[in-house]
Amino acid sequence: MVELNRADFDWLEEDIVLGHAWSLTFVRGVDEAEALRRLGAQQADVRLFTNEDCPLPEAVRAWRSGDWTIIIEVADCSLVDPKVIDALSAQTETIMIFENVNGWSGFEHVIDGQLMTSFDPVAAYLREGDEPDRFVEEMRAAGFDPDTAPDGDFDFPDDEGSLFVLTALLTGVVLTPEIFHGPLPGALVK
């Protein structure tokens, strides 16, 4: 397991890089161009976008770290559509974290189109998928309680920070705000 310091993600509280609706989809073993192609982009459509000049919500950007390419979408809608996840996870695996405009967030792990683990951070004890307990130890390390139903006095976890920690534990990728600001390959895919 990767050693992390929660301070690595303090920028989430200070920076509004992602806004109020976003999804990050980690795709193992494919490069940025292939990930964008799986979303429907043609190679001729791929170009560099900064955070400021990326046309929203029609475009997504991609960044590669080690064996993972991260699809970055900042928009009112997200890549939660099962057809999109099926395309991205074909013959590989994806991990998606997201938050929508209503503040609902989630985690999904998919292998070759098959949902393995999925949960809402507010109710991490209610997991779905073929292997719902696959990441229980990593969930605990990230700050989730995968065992206990909340009572009336429940303190909601820092969903966004905990999702970033969990994803870093699983992928080894620690995201920083500089990644989101810099020019990244992207394409119109909506």
C-alpha positions as CSV (number, residue, x, y, z in Angstrom):
1,M,0.0,0.0,0.0
2,V,1.2,3.5,-0.9
3,E,2.3,5.7,2.1
4,L,0.2,8.8,2.1
5,N,-0.1,11.9,4.2
6,R,-3.6,13.4,4.3
7,A,-1.9,16.8,3.9
8,D,-1.2,15.7,0.3
9,F,-4.9,16.5,-0.3
10,D,-5.3,19.7,1.7
11,W,-5.5,21.6,-1.6
12,L,-9.0,20.2,-2.1
13,E,-10.2,22.4,0.7
14,E,-8.5,25.5,-0.6
15,D,-8.7,25.2,-4.4
16,I,-11.8,25.1,-6.5
17,V,-10.2,23.4,-9.4
18,L,-12.9,20.8,-9.7
19,G,-15.9,22.9,-8.9
20,H,-19.2,21.4,-7.8
21,A,-19.5,18.6,-10.4
22,W,-16.7,16.4,-11.6
23,S,-15.6,12.9,-12.3
24,L,-12.2,11.3,-12.4
25,T,-11.9,8.0,-14.2
26,F,-8.6,6.1,-13.8
27,V,-8.0,3.6,-16.6
28,R,-5.2,1.0,-16.3
29,G,-2.9,0.2,-19.1
30,V,-4.0,2.6,-21.8
31,D,-2.5,5.9,-22.8
32,E,-4.3,9.2,-23.0
33,A,-5.0,9.0,-26.8
34,E,-6.5,5.5,-26.4
35,A,-8.6,6.6,-23.4
36,L,-10.0,9.5,-25.3
37,R,-10.6,7.3,-28.4
38,R,-12.6,4.9,-26.2
39,L,-14.8,7.9,-25.3
40,G,-15.5,8.6,-29.0
41,A,-12.8,11.1,-29.8
42,Q,-11.0,10.9,-33.1
43,Q,-7.2,11.4,-33.1
44,A,-7.6,14.6,-35.2
45,D,-9.8,16.0,-32.4
46,V,-7.3,15.6,-29.6
47,R,-5.5,18.8,-28.6
48,L,-4.1,20.5,-25.5
49,F,-6.5,22.2,-23.1
50,T,-5.7,24.1,-19.9
51,N,-8.3,24.2,-17.2
52,E,-9.4,27.7,-18.3
53,D,-9.8,27.0,-22.0
54,C,-11.4,23.6,-21.9
55,P,-14.9,23.9,-23.4
56,L,-17.3,22.5,-20.8
57,P,-19.2,20.3,-20.6
58,E,-18.4,18.9,-24.0
59,A,-14.7,18.2,-23.4
60,V,-12.7,16.0,-21.2
61,R,-8.9,15.9,-20.6
62,A,-6.5,13.1,-19.9
63,W,-3.4,12.8,-17.8
64,R,-1.1,9.8,-17.4
65,S,0.8,8.6,-14.4
66,G,2.6,5.3,-14.4
67,D,0.2,2.6,-15.5
68,W,-2.9,4.8,-15.1
69,T,-4.5,7.4,-17.4
70,I,-6.9,9.7,-15.6
71,I,-9.9,11.1,-17.5
72,I,-10.8,14.5,-16.0
73,E,-14.3,15.8,-16.5
74,V,-15.5,18.9,-14.9
75,A,-19.2,19.4,-15.8
76,D,-22.8,19.2,-14.6
77,C,-23.0,15.7,-16.0
78,S,-20.6,12.9,-15.5
79,L,-19.2,9.7,-17.0
80,V,-21.5,7.6,-14.8
81,D,-23.2,6.3,-17.9
82,P,-22.6,2.5,-17.9
83,K,-21.9,2.5,-21.6
84,V,-19.0,4.9,-21.1
85,I,-17.5,2.9,-18.3
86,D,-17.9,-0.3,-20.3
87,A,-15.9,1.2,-23.2
88,L,-13.2,2.5,-20.9
89,S,-12.8,-0.7,-18.9
90,A,-12.8,-3.1,-21.9
91,Q,-10.0,-5.6,-21.3
92,T,-8.7,-3.6,-18.4
93,E,-10.0,-1.9,-15.2
94,T,-11.3,1.5,-14.2
95,I,-11.7,3.3,-10.9
96,M,-14.1,6.2,-11.0
97,I,-14.7,8.8,-8.3
98,F,-17.2,11.6,-8.8
99,E,-19.4,14.3,-7.3
100,N,-22.5,15.7,-8.9
101,V,-24.1,19.1,-8.6
102,N,-26.3,17.9,-5.8
103,G,-23.2,16.9,-3.7
104,W,-23.7,13.2,-4.2
105,S,-20.4,11.4,-4.6
106,G,-19.4,7.9,-5.3
107,F,-16.8,5.2,-6.1
108,E,-16.9,2.5,-8.7
109,H,-14.4,-0.1,-9.6
110,V,-15.1,-1.9,-12.9
111,I,-13.1,-4.7,-14.7
112,D,-13.9,-5.4,-18.3
113,G,-17.4,-4.0,-18.0
114,Q,-18.2,-5.8,-14.8
115,L,-19.0,-3.8,-11.6
116,M,-16.7,-5.1,-8.9
117,T,-17.2,-2.6,-6.1
118,S,-19.4,0.5,-5.8
119,F,-20.3,2.6,-2.8
120,D,-21.6,6.0,-1.7
121,P,-19.1,7.5,0.7
122,V,-21.9,8.6,3.1
123,A,-23.0,5.0,3.4
124,A,-19.8,3.0,2.8
125,Y,-21.2,0.0,4.6
126,L,-23.7,-0.4,1.7
127,R,-21.4,-1.7,-1.1
128,E,-22.5,-3.3,-4.3
129,G,-20.8,-5.3,-7.1
130,D,-19.4,-8.7,-7.6
131,E,-16.7,-8.1,-5.0
132,P,-18.1,-5.5,-2.6
133,D,-15.5,-6.2,0.1
134,R,-12.5,-6.0,-2.2
135,F,-11.1,-2.7,-0.9
136,V,-12.3,-2.8,2.7
137,E,-8.8,-2.3,4.3
138,E,-8.0,0.5,1.9
139,M,-11.4,2.1,2.6
140,R,-10.5,2.1,6.3
141,A,-7.1,3.6,5.6
142,A,-8.7,6.3,3.6
143,G,-11.1,7.3,6.4
144,F,-14.3,5.4,5.5
145,D,-16.1,3.1,7.9
146,P,-17.1,0.1,5.8
147,D,-18.7,-1.7,8.7
148,T,-21.1,0.6,10.5
149,A,-24.4,2.2,9.5
150,P,-24.5,5.8,10.5
151,D,-26.8,6.8,13.4
152,G,-28.5,10.1,13.8
153,D,-25.4,11.8,15.1
154,F,-23.2,10.7,12.2
155,D,-20.3,12.9,11.2
156,F,-20.1,12.9,7.5
157,P,-16.6,12.1,6.2
158,D,-14.7,14.4,4.0
159,D,-16.0,12.5,0.9
160,E,-13.8,14.3,-1.6
161,G,-10.6,14.0,0.3
162,S,-11.3,10.4,1.4
163,L,-12.1,9.5,-2.2
164,F,-8.8,11.0,-3.4
165,V,-6.9,9.1,-0.7
166,L,-8.6,5.8,-1.5
167,T,-7.9,6.2,-5.2
168,A,-4.2,7.1,-4.4
169,L,-3.9,4.0,-2.2
170,L,-5.3,1.8,-5.0
171,T,-3.4,3.3,-8.0
172,G,-0.4,4.9,-6.5
173,V,-1.4,8.2,-8.2
174,V,-1.4,11.3,-6.0
175,L,-3.2,14.1,-7.7
176,T,-2.1,17.7,-7.3
177,P,-3.8,21.0,-8.3
178,E,-1.0,21.7,-10.9
179,I,-2.1,18.7,-12.9
180,F,-5.6,20.1,-13.4
181,H,-4.3,23.6,-14.4
182,G,-1.7,22.5,-16.8
183,P,-2.3,21.9,-20.5
184,L,-3.4,18.3,-21.0
185,P,-4.6,16.4,-24.1
186,G,-8.3,16.5,-24.4
187,A,-11.1,16.3,-26.9
188,L,-14.8,17.0,-27.4
189,V,-16.6,13.8,-26.6
190,K,-20.2,14.7,-25.8
